[in-house]
Amino acid sequence: MRPERDQSRSYTTMRYIDLYQAGELLKRVREAYARLRSCDLCPHDCRVNRLTGETGVCRAGWRPRIASANVHHGEEPPISGSQGSGTIFLSWCSLHCRFCQNFPISQQGNGSDLTTLELAERMLGLQKRGVHNINFVTPTHFLPQILAALWLAIPCGFRLPIVWNSSGYEKIDALQLLDGVVDIYLPDMKYVAEEPAVRFSSAPGYREVNRRAVAEMLRQVGHLVLDDEGIAVRGLIIRHLVLPEGAASSGETLRWIAANLGSETHIALMNQFFPAHRAAETPGIHRKVTDEEYDEAVEALEEAGLENGWVQD
């Protein structure tokens, strides 16, 4: 099944502009910042006052910190397209994955603190470079600041689709602040079992939190829609990273997606795990995924009837 195609970008560009013009976007900015006083943006519910400099599990403060803002050609084809994705890597993370390939950014906090105006300027600068979208990577803990940057960027001519590229460890009421703002959701679905979720990523309750979050994302944006050039204008793409020794319970996750989200759901089944960061010292994820393990996941994908998406050699 091919994804639906849209004849224009009007759906994408008008939703958050309508929110801006109605005053709804500013209302959400204020609501999101108010939550930083006793931060409950992610499932950890740290309740620290980030506006006064306190930090919780994610270690993020009140200013957005980014590691880079550049053109990226390595995302899924409808995201990168021919002109690249305007990818903004946010520093820190609400998860502590022992195998994170971007650990200098996510775990060590490499990057520079910006004002929201400077973040808006990065968005506008990437738009001028002709990218297809603005792709916020690991954005959950900076949701208020991203909304504020968008509010500042719109009157300066910002008009690109927004990609929310996250761990999938999200709260429903936080995601609802993004309804009509985010066009393309690109979440992970990492785990089914509680033990690996906690041991490898410090993410208690990941399965239920993640499944509810992804269902909400689908409710907001629907299944993937492409324009005439094959570029994503809205919709959901789920990433699933195959882990050694079946730690990700790939077959069960893929069957759940087909049964609960629909067989038309787009899946990126990733075969790029290697023991980065602290994985080499962690039993169960201390080695690469074997060809046989990945082939089993591909077979499970096919058995689940999930025909849309991408596998890796």
Number of C-alpha atoms within 10 A of each C-alpha: 9 12 18 14 16 18 10 12 16 11 14 21 18 14 16 25 21 14 18 19 12 11 12 15 23 18 13 18 20 14 13 23 21 14 18 22 17 16 22 19 25 21 17 20 13 15 16 18 19 20 17 11 13 17 17 16 17 20 18 21 20 22 17 24 24 22 18 16 19 20 22 17 17 11 14 17 16 20 28 22 20 15 15 23 28 30 24 24 22 27 30 29 25 26 23 19 23 21 20 21 17 15 20 15 21 24 20 13 19 18 18 13 17 15 15 22 16 15 24 23 18 20 25 21 16 22 20 10 13 15 24 24 28 27 30 24 20 24 25 26 26 24 21 27 24 20 23 22 22 28 23 20 21 17 12 12 10 20 22 23 23 23 28 24 23 20 20 26 28 25 20 19 13 19 19 14 20 19 17 17 26 21 29 30 26 26 25 20 24 25 29 21 15 15 16 20 21 17 14 22 19 19 22 19 18 25 20 13 18 23 21 16 21 26 16 19 28 18 14 22 20 18 21 25 20 21 17 11 12 17 20 31 28 25 25 27 27 20 23 21 19 27 26 20 14 17 18 20 18 26 19 15 21 25 20 14 23 17 12 12 17 14 18 18 24 22 24 19 21 18 21 14 18 18 19 19 16 16 19 16 13 14 9 15 24 16 18 18 19 14 10 9 17 24 13 15 25 21 12 18 24 13 14 19 17 21 16 18 18 13 14 10 8
